[in-house]
Amino acid sequence: MDPFEAALEAIVGAQGLLRGADAAPHCVDWRGLYRGHARAVVRPASTAEVARVVALCREHGVPIVPQGGNTGLVGGATPSPAGDSMILLTGRMNRIREIDAANGTLTAEAGAPLAVVREAAAESGLMFPLSIGSEGSAQIGGVLAANAGGSGTARYGNARDLALGLEVVLPDGRVWNGLRKLRKDNSGYCLRHLMMGAEGTLGIITAAVLRLVPAPRSVATAFCSVSSTAAGVALLSTLRTAMGGDLHTFEYMSRRGLGLVLRHIPGTRLPVAPADHHILVEFAAATADGARPALEEALSAAYEEGLVTDAVLADSETARAGFWRLREAFAEAQVRHGPHVKCDIAVPISAASRFLDTVGPTCARAFPGCSVVLLSHLGDGNIHCNVHAPEGWAEGDFSPLREEIAGRVDALAVECGGTFSAEHGIGAAKLGEMARFKDPVELELMRTLRRALDPDGLMNPGKLIPA
Ligand SMILES: Cc1cc2nc3c(=O)[nH]c(=O)nc-3n(C[C@H](O)[C@H](O)[C@H](O)COP(=O)(O)OP(=O)(O)OC[C@H]3O[C@@H](n4cnc5c(N)ncnc54)[C@H](O)[C@@H]3O)c2cc1C
């Protein structure tokens, strides 16, 4: 055993080091798109152990790649192929340390899976509102480091809006205890916001104080057709005016995307007549019988105005699950359909219609035979724009086009006043876009901060900030 590994084992014990077949899955991302090698894979059991491991890495000049559930979509948690770095897994630090119901907060360790946090909050009669498809595996540390979004963002914000305090092991091994449970604290720079969305480049999040909200007492869900993207955006405004904070979900789905779901996913069925543009709406109300009548009334008014051409309200939990299945099956249907490039952009809601209407024709002109699938958390302006290879193409034919296609879509988003990364982050996947589109002053500020906190550049090198 080399001296570094021996020193690691002295800190975390034999069960805190993974080797061989146990270590291998951590060197590749879950889609198999990013592969690397690691000098060691370590699983500390406490913040104190993380601090000692980080200090040891600094002493030996070993780069650290933090990894939570490894469900990220941009290769941020995968080590480089050089094999010189150490993966630090947070999964053994998975306790819910405290639920303070009166304060509406829950303190969880970084390795607690998001689903476990949501269950713990529900058991105390409250709700942790962040919900994503990967919540069974994604861990709180990873969710905060990636600043995950999801379908409730329109109402509750991203992960960063839901954390009041953090505990972080800094790149020099010191522990910053910022586990405050405060909604007001004007005592200087908001350091936790630096750490969230930093993708492990400024430190390792070891615990967090999360904000809980009252659980809604009634939920109503509708599947709608709208005649145009502009009508979809107008419907969003109308429902917001009618429902205020009770509008929980507003998801846009294109005809082409739903067509793929119906074709490839057995048991799916469209509850309305096919149209070019569909919306999944959900209201969540504080009263036991408030949501459904309010949604019915708001949708009837929208129908009268001509914004909605058809709508069906879920009359049972099974019907609701069926609506959501259509939305959630997009990813699976697209994988079954064939090679495609995933772009995760956001634009101001006022520019969403322009982007949605323009991106398909733009891609069709530039890349003949390609088709575009659009799925949007329209309530917050986030659009997943996935460009499919022409029918019958294999991955090998398509991969030379990937970068150019993503660049075209990202450029259009930026032209519309938007961003090339809405909720998935930068990781290793979008370094080119950072160099191309990020404001140079902003990029330089990011580099300055990174150098100040991590002068040796050991925290997740090769991620987030282009060289
Ligand atoms: C089916 C599916 C659905 C998804 N849906 C969504 C969605 O709706 N919205 C969305 O935003 N994302 C979504 N994702 C992406 C992913 O689940 C999220 O980005 C999630 O937040 C990552 O959590 P994780 O624990 O798996 O982090 P990882 O993938 O392990 O890591 C993500 C990044 O954070 C860093 N990191 C991990 N833990 C720490 C820590 N403790 N301290 C510092 N840095 C750390 C890693 O180095 C890496 O850069 C989805 C993924 C899948 C597979």
The ligand as an SDF file (V2000), in Angstrom:
LIG
                    3D

 53 58  0  0  0  0  0  0  0  0999 V2000
  -33.6010   10.5440  -13.8040 C   0  0  0  0  0  0  0  0  0  0  0  0
  -32.9230   11.8520  -13.4750 C   0  0  0  0  0  0  0  0  0  0  0  0
  -33.6850   12.9940  -13.3430 C   0  0  0  0  0  0  0  0  0  0  0  0
  -33.0700   14.2130  -13.0400 C   0  0  0  0  0  0  0  0  0  0  0  0
  -33.8570   15.3240  -12.9250 N   0  0  0  0  0  0  0  0  0  0  0  0
  -33.2870   16.4950  -12.6200 C   0  0  0  0  0  0  0  0  0  0  0  0
  -34.1010   17.6780  -12.4990 C   0  0  0  0  0  0  0  0  0  0  0  0
  -35.3070   17.6560  -12.6940 O   0  0  0  0  0  0  0  0  0  0  0  0
  -33.4820   18.8340  -12.1760 N   0  0  0  0  0  0  0  0  0  0  0  0
  -32.1320   18.8930  -11.9570 C   0  0  0  0  0  0  0  0  0  0  0  0
  -31.6380   19.9730  -11.6640 O   0  0  0  0  0  0  0  0  0  0  0  0
  -31.3420   17.8110  -12.0770 N   0  0  0  0  0  0  0  0  0  0  0  0
  -31.8760   16.6200  -12.4000 C   0  0  0  0  0  0  0  0  0  0  0  0
  -31.0880   15.5070  -12.5310 N   0  0  0  0  0  0  0  0  0  0  0  0
  -29.6270   15.6240  -12.3200 C   0  0  0  0  0  0  0  0  0  0  0  0
  -29.1240   15.2050  -10.9170 C   0  0  0  0  0  0  0  0  0  0  0  0
  -29.9560   14.2740  -10.3000 O   0  0  0  0  0  0  0  0  0  0  0  0
  -28.9770   16.4010  -10.0250 C   0  0  0  0  0  0  0  0  0  0  0  0
  -27.9910   17.2370  -10.5610 O   0  0  0  0  0  0  0  0  0  0  0  0
  -28.5920   16.0750   -8.5640 C   0  0  0  0  0  0  0  0  0  0  0  0
  -28.6670   17.2780   -7.8750 O   0  0  0  0  0  0  0  0  0  0  0  0
  -27.1940   15.4890   -8.3780 C   0  0  0  0  0  0  0  0  0  0  0  0
  -27.0820   14.9340   -7.0660 O   0  0  0  0  0  0  0  0  0  0  0  0
  -26.0120   13.7930   -6.7710 P   0  0  0  0  0  0  0  0  0  0  0  0
  -25.9940   13.5270   -5.3030 O   0  0  0  0  0  0  0  0  0  0  0  0
  -26.2310   12.6240   -7.6290 O   0  0  0  0  0  0  0  0  0  0  0  0
  -24.6700   14.5480   -7.1760 O   0  0  0  0  0  0  0  0  0  0  0  0
  -23.4350   14.0050   -8.0290 P   0  0  0  0  0  0  0  0  0  0  0  0
  -23.8660   13.6480   -9.3980 O   0  0  0  0  0  0  0  0  0  0  0  0
  -22.7220   12.9500   -7.2600 O   0  0  0  0  0  0  0  0  0  0  0  0
  -22.5410   15.3190   -8.0690 O   0  0  0  0  0  0  0  0  0  0  0  0
  -22.9760   16.4790   -8.7310 C   0  0  0  0  0  0  0  0  0  0  0  0
  -21.8910   17.5790   -8.5940 C   0  0  0  0  0  0  0  0  0  0  0  0
  -21.8020   18.0060   -7.2440 O   0  0  0  0  0  0  0  0  0  0  0  0
  -20.5020   17.7220   -6.6860 C   0  0  0  0  0  0  0  0  0  0  0  0
  -20.7640   17.2270   -5.3250 N   0  0  0  0  0  0  0  0  0  0  0  0
  -21.4460   16.1140   -4.9700 C   0  0  0  0  0  0  0  0  0  0  0  0
  -21.5600   16.0620   -3.6280 N   0  0  0  0  0  0  0  0  0  0  0  0
  -20.9310   17.1560   -3.1380 C   0  0  0  0  0  0  0  0  0  0  0  0
  -20.7110   17.6710   -1.8250 C   0  0  0  0  0  0  0  0  0  0  0  0
  -21.1750   17.0370   -0.7450 N   0  0  0  0  0  0  0  0  0  0  0  0
  -20.0230   18.8250   -1.7030 N   0  0  0  0  0  0  0  0  0  0  0  0
  -19.5520   19.4940   -2.7810 C   0  0  0  0  0  0  0  0  0  0  0  0
  -19.7230   19.0430   -4.0400 N   0  0  0  0  0  0  0  0  0  0  0  0
  -20.4150   17.9060   -4.2140 C   0  0  0  0  0  0  0  0  0  0  0  0
  -19.8830   16.7030   -7.6120 C   0  0  0  0  0  0  0  0  0  0  0  0
  -18.4670   16.7950   -7.6120 O   0  0  0  0  0  0  0  0  0  0  0  0
  -20.4870   17.1030   -8.9420 C   0  0  0  0  0  0  0  0  0  0  0  0
  -19.7760   18.1900   -9.4870 O   0  0  0  0  0  0  0  0  0  0  0  0
  -31.6630   14.2770  -12.8650 C   0  0  0  0  0  0  0  0  0  0  0  0
  -30.9000   13.1130  -12.9930 C   0  0  0  0  0  0  0  0  0  0  0  0
  -31.5060   11.9160  -13.3000 C   0  0  0  0  0  0  0  0  0  0  0  0
  -30.6620   10.6760  -13.4020 C   0  0  0  0  0  0  0  0  0  0  0  0
  1  2  1  0
  2  3  1  0
  2 52  2  0
  3  4  2  0
  4  5  1  0
  4 50  1  0
  5  6  2  0
  6  7  1  0
  6 13  1  0
  7  8  2  0
  7  9  1  0
  9 10  1  0
 10 11  2  0
 10 12  1  0
 12 13  2  0
 13 14  1  0
 14 15  1  0
 14 50  1  0
 15 16  1  0
 16 17  1  0
 16 18  1  0
 18 19  1  0
 18 20  1  0
 20 21  1  0
 20 22  1  0
 22 23  1  0
 23 24  1  0
 24 25  2  0
 24 26  1  0
 24 27  1  0
 27 28  1  0
 28 29  2  0
 28 30  1  0
 28 31  1  0
 31 32  1  0
 32 33  1  0
 33 34  1  0
 33 48  1  0
 34 35  1  0
 35 36  1  0
 35 46  1  0
 36 37  1  0
 36 45  1  0
 37 38  2  0
 38 39  1  0
 39 40  1  0
 39 45  2  0
 40 41  1  0
 40 42  2  0
 42 43  1  0
 43 44  2  0
 44 45  1  0
 46 47  1  0
 46 48  1  0
 48 49  1  0
 50 51  2  0
 51 52  1  0
 52 53  1  0
M  END
$$$$
